[in-house]
Amino acid sequence: MSDTAVPLRDKVVVITGASSGIGAAAARVFARQGARLVLSARREERLRELAGRLREQGATVSHVVADVSRSDDALALVEHTMDRYGRLDAAFNNAGTAIEKTPLHLTDDDAYEQVMATNARGVWNCLRHEIAAMLTCGGGAIVNTSSVGGLVASSVAAPYIASKHAVIGLTKAAAVEYAAHDIRVNAIAPGLARSEMVDEWFARHPEARETALRSAPQRRAADPEEVAEAAAWLCSDRASFVTGATLAVDGGRTAW
Ligand SMILES: NC(=O)c1ccc[n+]([C@@H]2O[C@H](COP(=O)([O-])OP(=O)(O)OC[C@H]3O[C@@H](n4cnc5c(N)ncnc54)[C@H](OP(=O)(O)O)[C@@H]3O)[C@@H](O)[C@H]2O)c1
């Protein structure tokens, strides 16, 4: 296959949050584009099944169980990658969690801590260890998953909104700091994409589906692979002059 068809050929890529939704879609998209993958999340059975399916299709894939809110787990993920492949070319820091819709003044500290620990500290933990590894490899590319909620606010989700704004801040800071080391750091800001997180959300808040679709110019949710394609492009050398950017993958949601 030509390099155009496989823009991630042989690149060693870590994907967090790979057990479902956008992360699992990214595993499929990145594998099709030639990447060698390390898939990570907390649910091992999911990772094992997905890795097995991708291997049957010819991909090189391993998996590591890790909770991104724990720095030691993020370190172990990067160490596994370096031990196994001898390098780390790209990382898609995609693991994230949502929060029950609650007015800010009624949100308790635990809810805040929990969403920040996964969404903001999780990206921080991965970023630190990935950059340390990439500095020994001569460069790399990192994509962090923020959200439309990292660009604009919505009601009754303040900790989530804060955590996704933090992801964009970390992305910009790291991009500026490591640009001279050939490490690019970007974020994607998905709008509504079909996933377990979203399905559970709509199951608890049926009225939210209509509201979400009304605020999306394309009037539909994304297939998770449509979001993963953007992350794959940012991880590839085709995006070689893009760093510190946040790419909205939202069907026009934030253009309104
Ligand atoms: N779908 C959307 O509409 C949408 C919109 C904007 C942003 N996003 C963002 O996109 C990302 C992926 O979400 P999704 O929609 O694909 O939802 P999802 O299907 O629920 O996937 C979330 C993933 O994150 C992993 N995860 C959660 N907490 C973790 C932790 N502490 N450590 C390690 N892994 C953890 C989950 O795996 P385990 O449970 O196995 O650990 C799962 O693989 C998230 O960052 C989310 O905020 C999604």
The ligand as a Tripos MOL2 file, in Angstrom:
@<TRIPOS>MOLECULE
LIG
   48    52     1     0     0
SMALL
NO_CHARGES

@<TRIPOS>ATOM
      1 N1        -18.8590   11.1720   22.6560 N.am      1 LIG1
      2 C1        -18.9890   12.5010   22.6770 C.2       1 LIG1
      3 O1        -20.0230   13.0710   22.2600 O.2       1 LIG1
      4 C2        -17.8680   13.3370   23.2120 C.ar      1 LIG1
      5 C3        -17.9470   14.7210   23.0450 C.ar      1 LIG1
      6 C4        -16.9080   15.5100   23.5140 C.ar      1 LIG1
      7 C5        -15.8000   14.9370   24.1170 C.ar      1 LIG1
      8 N2        -15.7630   13.5800   24.2730 N.ar      1 LIG1
      9 C6        -14.5650   13.0290   24.9040 C.3       1 LIG1
     10 O2        -14.0990   11.9420   24.1280 O.3       1 LIG1
     11 C7        -13.3770   11.0420   24.9740 C.3       1 LIG1
     12 C8        -13.8700    9.6340   24.7280 C.3       1 LIG1
     13 O3        -15.1880    9.5390   25.1810 O.3       1 LIG1
     14 P1        -16.2930    8.6010   24.4810 P.3       1 LIG1
     15 O4        -17.3760    9.4920   24.0510 O.co2     1 LIG1
     16 O5        -15.6480    7.6860   23.5030 O.co2     1 LIG1
     17 O6        -16.8500    7.8250   25.7630 O.3       1 LIG1
     18 P2        -16.7050    6.3210   26.2890 P.3       1 LIG1
     19 O7        -17.1570    5.3710   25.2280 O.co2     1 LIG1
     20 O8        -17.3500    6.2810   27.6060 O.co2     1 LIG1
     21 O9        -15.1330    6.1540   26.4330 O.3       1 LIG1
     22 C9        -14.4060    6.6740   27.5220 C.3       1 LIG1
     23 C10       -13.0980    5.9160   27.5790 C.3       1 LIG1
     24 O10       -12.2830    6.4590   28.6240 O.3       1 LIG1
     25 C11       -11.8400    5.4020   29.4510 C.3       1 LIG1
     26 N3        -11.6370    5.9040   30.8060 N.ar      1 LIG1
     27 C12       -12.5160    6.5810   31.6010 C.ar      1 LIG1
     28 N4        -11.9460    6.8760   32.7840 N.ar      1 LIG1
     29 C13       -10.6790    6.3760   32.7280 C.ar      1 LIG1
     30 C14        -9.5880    6.3540   33.6390 C.ar      1 LIG1
     31 N5         -9.6570    6.9130   34.8650 N.pl3     1 LIG1
     32 N6         -8.4370    5.7570   33.2520 N.ar      1 LIG1
     33 C15        -8.3290    5.1920   32.0260 C.ar      1 LIG1
     34 N7         -9.3210    5.1760   31.1390 N.ar      1 LIG1
     35 C16       -10.4830    5.7570   31.4860 C.ar      1 LIG1
     36 C17       -12.9280    4.3280   29.3640 C.3       1 LIG1
     37 O11       -12.3990    3.0470   29.5860 O.3       1 LIG1
     38 P3        -12.4760    2.1760   30.9370 P.3       1 LIG1
     39 O12       -13.8120    2.4330   31.5560 O.co2     1 LIG1
     40 O13       -12.2830    0.7820   30.4390 O.co2     1 LIG1
     41 O14       -11.3240    2.6690   31.7540 O.co2     1 LIG1
     42 C18       -13.3080    4.4460   27.8920 C.3       1 LIG1
     43 O15       -12.4320    3.6840   27.0990 O.3       1 LIG1
     44 C19       -13.5740   11.5470   26.4000 C.3       1 LIG1
     45 O16       -12.4370   12.3020   26.7910 O.3       1 LIG1
     46 C20       -14.7940   12.4480   26.2860 C.3       1 LIG1
     47 O17       -14.8300   13.4510   27.2800 O.3       1 LIG1
     48 C21       -16.7610   12.7790   23.8370 C.ar      1 LIG1
@<TRIPOS>BOND
     1     1     2 1
     2     2     3 2
     3     2     4 1
     4     4     5 ar
     5     4    48 ar
     6     5     6 ar
     7     6     7 ar
     8     7     8 ar
     9     8     9 1
    10     8    48 ar
    11     9    10 1
    12     9    46 1
    13    10    11 1
    14    11    12 1
    15    11    44 1
    16    12    13 1
    17    13    14 1
    18    14    15 2
    19    14    16 1
    20    14    17 1
    21    17    18 1
    22    18    19 2
    23    18    20 1
    24    18    21 1
    25    21    22 1
    26    22    23 1
    27    23    24 1
    28    23    42 1
    29    24    25 1
    30    25    26 1
    31    25    36 1
    32    26    27 ar
    33    26    35 ar
    34    27    28 ar
    35    28    29 ar
    36    29    30 ar
    37    29    35 ar
    38    30    31 1
    39    30    32 ar
    40    32    33 ar
    41    33    34 ar
    42    34    35 ar
    43    36    37 1
    44    36    42 1
    45    37    38 1
    46    38    39 2
    47    38    40 1
    48    38    41 1
    49    42    43 1
    50    44    45 1
    51    44    46 1
    52    46    47 1
@<TRIPOS>SUBSTRUCTURE
     1 LIG1         1 GROUP 0 **** ****
